[in-house]
Amino acid sequence: MTMSPAARQYTASSIQVLEGLKAVRKRPGMYIGDTAARGLHHLVYEVVDNSVDEAIGGYCTAIYVTINTDESISVEDNGRGIPTDPHPSNGRPASEVVLTTLHAGGKFDNAAYKVSGGLHGVGVSVVNALSEWLVITICRNGESRTQRFERGIPVTDLSDAIPTEKNGTLVHFMADREIFEDVKYSPDVLGARLRELAFLNPGLSITLEDKREQKIKEYRYDGGMKSFIEYLNRGKTVLFSEPITISGEKDGTSVDLGLQYNDGYLERVFGFANLIHTIEGGTHVSGLRTALTRGVNEAARREKYLKEKDDNLTGDDLKEGLTCVVSVKLANPQFEGQTKTKLGNSDVKGIVDSIVYEGLLSWFEDNPQVVKSVVEKAIKARQAREAAKRARELVRKSAMSGMSLPGKLADCSSKSPENSEVYIVEGDSAGGSAKQGRDRTFQAILPLRGKILNVEKARLDKVLANQEIRTMIQTFGAGVGDDFDPAKLRYHKIIIMTDADVDGAHISTLLLTFFYRYMPAIIEKGYLYLAQPPLYRVQKGKTVTYCYSEKELRGILDGASDASKISVQRYKGLGEMNPDQLWETTMDPQNRVLKRVEIDDIMEIDEYFSILMGDKVEPRREFIAAHAHEVRNLDV
């Protein structure tokens, strides 16, 4: 290979050193995950976590988060306020050092903070680096001081002191539009995180104000872990009325646990380390699972619910219907990555195992009926799991028999998953149009008949007995549930294409529920999409325009000199389009609009599926009432 003269000149001068916060702006994804909605909201979490650290230390009782009308964010607490005295390293105010220097903070030696989520020391400095501007106001020792930064650089000195009776820190920032794809905050996403923090800090008041919608919500739960579990199970029928709560401390690590079983078929376990939601689990979750298995088996044999000849229950047997939150606080957490998704401290597993095991035995001794309910649930789950195993084997055998692809699938000629996509289409009529309109090279069409099973209300063996679900599993070729292997997936774009009406929305929701519960890796890897067919066909003379929203239609009508000469057709179904129109509007990569399905907050998503697809009507009614004002194009 021939190298250019410039490429040959690899010397010391080729080595770039990014000073200060330049590294953050150059590679923001390394610090906040991405520059889409998830990373944008992560900025708020980093600032709030600092305030919560004050609360953990006993110095803060109230946090106030505001989404301002200009999409800037304010986070204010009544803690001690960041120190403003000169830092010994450079003589600059300590608050300025914290905001402009990576790995600067008061959380490294456990002196100022015994426990903290932000031990990397990069949180608030990263927020500063990724903001168009940031203004910090510090109230401390009867004095208020302010300083302004722009893209991480101080543009003013710390102001002179103004007398005040307040204590605390106010951070007001505007996320940088040069960095983020879209600066628009979701009060639901923020609220879900703030609610978690309020549950995990009994007595702490966290208020979220959305000035765009003139809405205020306070999160405060004096019941702590008990309230948390009751909230998570509010749409479920529980097996025992009082959640199991366990607290303990060992070797400087404190453990808090809430646990309750419901009559559902899915497991929901949420782990927190220093109040950070560890969505990938870690050693604290592993310790919980070990303790639960040991504790239930020992109590079951003590109470004779398991006979001598009976096999011990396994961890898999005890998953069904479990709702659990485990929270640990420790001095030096070892997170895997800056975004803190998994706890790695090896000693934590044993500590959690010991505290939870002893707590469960004590609880079960006082409540033997609880043990009976859990064991009966676990035995039924084992039987269902064995039935599901047999059903999976049938699916697997059919895939290996030479009849791996269902007859209704119109496959593409490409054998490269990276270049292949499959449309899941509602009904044979739309499926026929899609088959005729597609590009056979890379587009496969899978029509489904009717609505698939609501998997939120069914065990895996019943799920696998559903013909439409089995058809999808065979089509994708990667298995299902614990056996799912994304490396075997035949398509890297799976596109749900349904009618733009109530039935279409319901089918989409059923499919999303299935993917989230049994093939979550498809969502995590960004392979799942929702097609956006046009809502309107607008014709003026021989000119035809397709509109995908009310806003687009309104823009055309308002800009027309004579709206009466414009013909508007409202599409309610894909079957109303001929193959050419379907290709042009919804399937042509050059023109189509696809929405990638993403998970911003696992707990929030889990809650939504439980509410919308679960057994209880009342939570669903409350959800509909709360969000009714957001409905557009209601099909009645």
Secondary structure, DSSP 4 states (H G I P E B T S, - for coil): -PPPHHHH--SGGG-----TTHHHHH-THHHHS-SSHHHHHHHHHHHHHHHHHHHHTTS--EEEEEE-TTS-EEEEE-S-----SBPTTTSSBHHHHHHHSTT-SS-SSSSS-SS-S-TTS-HHHHHHHTEEEEEEEEEETTEEEEEEEETTEE-SPPPPPEE-S--EEEEEEEE-TTT-S-----HHHHHHHHHHHHHHSTT-EEEEEETTTTEEEEE--TTTHHHHHHHHTTTS-BSSSSPEEEEEEETTEEEEEEEEEBSSS--EEEEEETTEE-TT-BHHHHHHHHHHHHHHHHHHHHTTSS-TTSPPPPTTTTTTTEEEEEEEE-SS--BSTTTT-SB--HHHHHHHHHHHHHHHHHHHHH-HHHHHHHHHHHHHHHHHHHHHHHHHHHHHHHHHTT--S-TT-B--S---GGG-EEEEEEHHHHHHHHHHHS-TTTEEEEEE-SPPP-GGGS-HHHHHH-HHHHHHHHHH-S--GGG--GGG-S-SEEEEE--SSHHHHHHHHHHHHHHHHH-HHHHHTT-EEEE---SEEEEETTEEEEESSHHHHHHHHHH-S-GGG-EEEE---GGGS-HHHHIIIII-TTT--EEE---S-HHHHHHHHHHHHSS-HHHHHHHHHHHGGG--S---
